[in-house]
């Protein structure tokens, strides 16, 4: 029997070289914009997306991976008798996990196919996928990988900040009063993924303070554990990401760093200028 096949969705925006190295299958969510539809990370890449978004009067809408998409990926693997582990983004953020579950049901819920709601998203999800894919490469079987996911979850976190509250407002994530107050005071919200949901941690004045505060929050979350792996990612904020990365290297001495862009399906709700860092500690 071959190694366990690892599948995830495009919200992770798993670096392409990593996906290729470990043969991770990435199933895309969909962006709908200007009368056209695009598979995330397939038909439209991050840089092109954010350049266009920064000047657009309209913003795209997004839709989860469909049942049919997952079915098309699962079916040939299951019929070949191969083991499959699907690591999906948090159900509280997208119905993508539910689509994967229904696709598995269509195939009769075979024992060699496991779908997990990771309660994560974006680079935090990527960090989990990378570690699980490495374990699969080394011969770990489905039960071992499921235990690994449970072990990894409490050691992974992610913080992010946005350049403007406008996109969160347009997407219905905040109300008009908060947007107006935040804009007037130039507040930069710092958010995290907590228990599978996007939660506001605090707001600070200026992007620089937001960057430094995120590092402090990560340090508190890591709480002296090692080794540390980091996943800095951005949406048209490369220079700020590099600056944040340098500070994080001095502070945490990470054994690995995985850079990426914010997935367009996520960035459509956060906008250009989004800056984030995920971590895996211990």
C-alpha positions in Angstrom: 0.0 0.0 0.0 1.3 3.5 -0.9 1.5 6.5 1.3 -1.6 8.3 2.5 -2.8 10.9 0.1 -3.1 14.3 1.6 -5.7 16.7 0.3 -6.5 20.3 1.4 -8.3 23.4 0.0 -6.9 26.5 -1.6 -7.6 28.7 1.5 -4.3 27.3 2.8 -2.4 28.8 -0.2 0.1 26.0 0.3 3.4 27.0 -1.3 3.5 25.3 -4.7 6.9 23.8 -4.2 5.7 22.2 -1.0 2.6 20.8 -2.6 4.7 19.4 -5.4 7.3 17.9 -3.1 4.8 16.0 -1.0 2.2 15.5 -3.7 -0.5 17.3 -1.8 -3.7 17.8 -3.8 -5.1 21.3 -3.4 -8.8 21.7 -4.3 -9.7 25.3 -5.1 -12.5 27.5 -3.8 -14.1 29.9 -6.4 -14.1 33.6 -6.8 -16.9 35.3 -8.7 -16.0 38.8 -10.0 -17.3 40.9 -12.8 -19.5 38.3 -14.3 -16.7 35.7 -14.4 -15.7 32.8 -12.1 -12.1 31.9 -11.2 -10.6 28.9 -9.4 -8.6 30.3 -6.5 -4.8 30.0 -7.2 -5.5 28.3 -10.6 -7.2 30.8 -12.9 -6.0 33.9 -10.9 -2.9 34.3 -8.8 -2.5 36.4 -5.7 -0.4 39.3 -7.1 -2.7 39.8 -10.1 -5.7 39.5 -7.8 -4.6 42.2 -5.3 -3.4 44.6 -8.0 -6.8 44.5 -9.5 -8.7 44.6 -6.2 -6.8 47.7 -5.1 -8.4 49.7 -7.9 -11.7 48.0 -8.3 -15.0 49.6 -7.3 -16.5 46.1 -6.8 -15.3 43.2 -4.7 -15.6 39.5 -5.6 -17.7 37.1 -3.8 -16.5 33.6 -2.9 -17.9 30.1 -2.8 -16.8 27.0 -1.1 -15.3 23.9 -2.8 -18.2 22.0 -4.2 -19.2 18.5 -3.4 -18.5 17.5 -7.0 -15.0 18.9 -6.9 -14.1 16.8 -3.8 -15.9 13.8 -5.3 -13.8 14.0 -8.4 -10.6 14.0 -6.3 -11.7 11.3 -3.8 -13.3 8.8 -6.1 -10.3 7.5 -8.1 -8.1 7.3 -5.0 -10.8 5.4 -3.0 -11.6 3.0 -5.8 -7.9 2.3 -6.1 -7.8 1.3 -2.5 -5.6 4.1 -1.4 -5.8 5.9 1.9 -7.0 9.5 1.8 -6.8 12.3 4.4 -8.6 15.6 3.7 -7.6 18.5 5.8 -10.3 21.2 5.4 -10.5 24.8 6.5 -12.6 25.7 9.5 -16.3 24.9 9.1 -17.1 28.2 11.0 -15.5 30.2 8.2 -16.6 28.2 5.1 -18.8 25.3 4.2 -15.9 23.6 2.3 -15.6 21.0 5.1 -19.3 20.1 4.7 -18.8 19.7 0.9 -16.0 17.2 1.6 -18.1 15.3 4.1 -21.0 15.0 1.7 -18.6 13.9 -1.1 -17.4 11.1 1.3 -21.0 10.1 2.0 -21.6 9.8 -1.7 -18.8 7.3 -1.9 -20.3 5.3 1.1 -18.0 6.8 3.8 -15.2 4.3 3.0 -12.9 3.6 6.0 -9.9 4.6 3.9 -11.2 8.2 3.5 -11.1 10.6 6.4 -12.2 14.2 6.4 -11.1 16.6 9.2 -12.3 20.0 10.1 -8.9 21.5 11.1 -10.4 24.6 12.7 -7.7 26.5 10.9 -7.3 28.6 7.8 -4.6 30.1 5.6 -1.0 29.6 6.5 -2.0 28.1 9.9 -3.7 25.4 7.8 -0.6 25.1 5.6 1.7 24.5 8.6 -0.5 21.6 9.7 -0.7 20.2 6.1 3.1 20.4 5.8 3.8 18.4 9.0 1.1 15.8 8.2 2.3 15.4 4.6 5.9 14.9 5.9 4.7 12.2 8.3 2.8 10.5 5.4 5.9 10.6 3.3 7.7 8.8 6.1 5.1 6.0 6.1 2.6 7.1 8.8 -0.8 5.5 8.3 -4.3 7.1 8.7 -4.7 6.5 12.4 -1.3 7.9 13.2 -2.0 11.0 11.0 -5.3 11.6 12.7 -3.5 11.6 16.1 -0.9 13.9 14.7 -3.6 16.4 13.7 -4.9 16.4 17.2 -1.4 16.9 18.6 -0.6 19.8 16.2 -3.8 21.8 16.6 -3.1 23.4 20.0 0.4 24.3 18.9 -0.6 26.2 15.8 -1.9 29.8 15.7 -2.1 32.8 13.5 -2.5 36.6 13.9 -3.2 39.1 11.1 -3.9 42.7 10.6 -5.5 44.6 7.7 -4.7 47.9 6.1 -8.3 49.1 6.0 -11.5 48.1 7.5 -13.4 48.7 4.2 -13.2 45.1 2.9 -14.3 43.6 6.2 -17.2 46.0 6.2 -18.2 45.3 2.6 -18.1 41.6 3.3 -20.3 42.0 6.3 -17.6 41.2 8.9 -18.0 44.6 10.8 -20.8 47.2 10.9 -20.7 50.7 9.5 -20.1 52.3 12.9 -17.0 50.3 13.6 -15.7 51.0 10.1 -16.2 54.7 10.4 -14.6 54.8 13.9 -11.7 52.7 12.8 -11.1 54.8 9.7 -11.3 58.1 11.6 -8.8 57.0 14.2 -6.6 55.1 11.7 -7.0 52.0 13.8 -5.4 48.7 12.7 -7.3 45.7 14.0 -5.3 42.6 15.1 -7.2 39.4 14.7 -6.6 35.7 15.3 -8.2 32.4 14.5 -9.6 31.1 17.8 -11.6 27.9 18.1 -12.1 28.0 14.3 -13.5 31.5 14.2 -12.0 34.9 13.3 -11.8 36.9 16.5 -10.7 40.5 17.1 -7.9 40.6 19.6 -7.3 44.4 19.9 -6.8 47.5 17.7 -3.7 49.7 17.6 -2.8 53.0 15.9 -0.5 52.5 12.9 0.6 49.5 10.8 4.0 49.5 12.5 2.5 49.1 15.9 0.3 46.4 14.6 3.3 44.5 13.3 5.2 44.8 16.6 2.1 43.9 18.6 1.5 40.7 16.6 5.1 39.6 17.3 4.4 40.2 21.1 1.2 38.2 20.9 3.0 35.3 19.1 5.7 35.3 21.7 3.1 35.0 24.5 1.3 32.2 22.6 4.5 30.3 22.0 5.4 30.6 25.7 9.0 29.4 25.4 8.2 26.3 23.4 10.5 25.1 20.7 11.3 24.3 17.9 9.4 27.2 16.2 8.2 27.2 12.6 6.8 30.4 11.1 4.5 31.2 8.2 4.6 34.9 7.3 2.2 35.9 4.5 0.8 39.0 3.0 -1.4 40.7 0.4 0.7 43.4 -1.4 2.6 44.0 1.8 5.9 42.2 1.0 8.2 44.8 2.5 6.3 44.9 5.7 6.3 41.1 5.8 10.1 41.0 5.4 10.4 43.5 8.3 8.1 41.4 10.5 10.0 38.3 9.5 13.4 39.8 10.6 12.0 40.7 14.0 10.5 37.3 14.4 13.8 35.5 13.5 15.6 37.5 16.2 12.9 36.8 18.7 12.1 33.1 18.0 15.0 31.6 16.1 12.7 29.5 13.9 14.0 26.2 12.4 11.8 26.8 9.3 10.0 29.7 7.6 7.4 29.2 4.9 6.4 32.4 3.0 3.2 32.7 1.1 0.6 35.1 -0.2 -2.8 35.5 1.4 -5.2 33.4 -0.7 -7.4 35.5 -2.9 -10.5 33.9 -1.4 -9.4 35.1 2.0 -8.0 38.4 0.7 -11.3 39.3 -0.9 -12.6 39.8 2.7 -9.4 41.4 4.1 -8.1 43.5 1.2 -4.7 44.6 -0.1 -2.2 45.4 2.7 -3.2 42.4 4.9 -0.2 41.1 6.9 -0.1 37.9 8.9 2.1 35.4 10.6 1.2 31.8 11.6 3.3 29.8 13.9 3.8 26.2 15.0 5.6 25.8 18.4 6.9 22.6 20.0 
